[in-house]
Amino acid sequence: MIHPDTELKHVNKDIGYGVFATKPIPRGTIVYVKDLFEIQFTQEQFDSLEQDYKTLAQKYSYTDEQGVWILSWDHAKYVNHRCDCNSISTGYGFEIAIRDIAEGEEVTDEYGLFNFEHELELTCHCMNCRKVLRTDDIDTYYAEWDSLIQQALQFVRDVEQPLWKFLDNETRTALMNYLNGHECYLSVLALKRVEEEHPYLIKMHKQAR
């Protein structure tokens, strides 16, 4: 579920549609949660789809750390990538605004956390554009992304959170335990899909669930 103060708008003929803020969304705001309405496909179910459906799923879905394809029921599936994104996925499973998002500004995300199986050419054209999304970007940039997230998490309790009620109890508890200093921070590495898991990643995946 995407933040309610957003709308779907056409960007241009090359990009297509994007998601834009209809009101200011301050840093630390949860902008997306994986709620109960999201459509989920196992890898086996995805493989059984006809090619036209696979193409749509590959365009509008992301893959979680367990290899499940997640297709958003609302316009969250139209959020575009930017290498200087203003929101990002967290190890807790929700996405957070890592800087203030102005009214009318496009809400953008970091696709490097979505477990792509192939490289993808990037066309965000920002100053620090990586040009190509690589399958190992999470290994290269996780520390940088974690730093941005940890800074944003400091504001979670200070801003309005319309999506808070849609977080599951385990996620709320884990997040509050971190904010209150009772648990360690959960790195974005918990989002990484791996076939043969390192013990450190197994521990983080169990925490994330």
RAPE-V372064 format. One record per run of one state. SS is the DSSP state (A for helix, B for strand, O for the rest). FROM is the first residue (numbers start at 0). TO is the last residue. If there is no record, write none. Layout:
# RAPE-V372064
ss=SS from=FROM to=TO
ss=SS from=FROM to=TO
This chain:
# RAPE-V372064
ss=O from=0 to=0
ss=B from=1 to=1
ss=O from=2 to=4
ss=B from=5 to=11
ss=O from=12 to=14
ss=B from=15 to=20
ss=O from=21 to=23
ss=B from=24 to=24
ss=O from=25 to=28
ss=B from=29 to=31
ss=O from=32 to=37
ss=B from=38 to=40
ss=O from=41 to=41
ss=A from=42 to=46
ss=O from=47 to=49
ss=A from=50 to=59
ss=B from=60 to=62
ss=O from=63 to=67
ss=B from=68 to=70
ss=O from=71 to=73
ss=A from=74 to=77
ss=O from=78 to=78
ss=B from=79 to=80
ss=O from=81 to=85
ss=B from=86 to=88
ss=O from=89 to=93
ss=B from=94 to=96
ss=O from=97 to=99
ss=B from=100 to=100
ss=O from=101 to=104
ss=B from=105 to=108
ss=O from=109 to=109
ss=A from=110 to=112
ss=O from=113 to=118
ss=B from=119 to=120
ss=O from=121 to=130
ss=B from=131 to=132
ss=O from=133 to=135
ss=A from=136 to=152
ss=O from=153 to=154
ss=A from=155 to=157
ss=O from=158 to=162
ss=A from=163 to=165
ss=O from=166 to=167
ss=A from=168 to=178
ss=O from=179 to=186
ss=A from=187 to=190
ss=O from=191 to=197
ss=A from=198 to=207
ss=O from=208 to=208
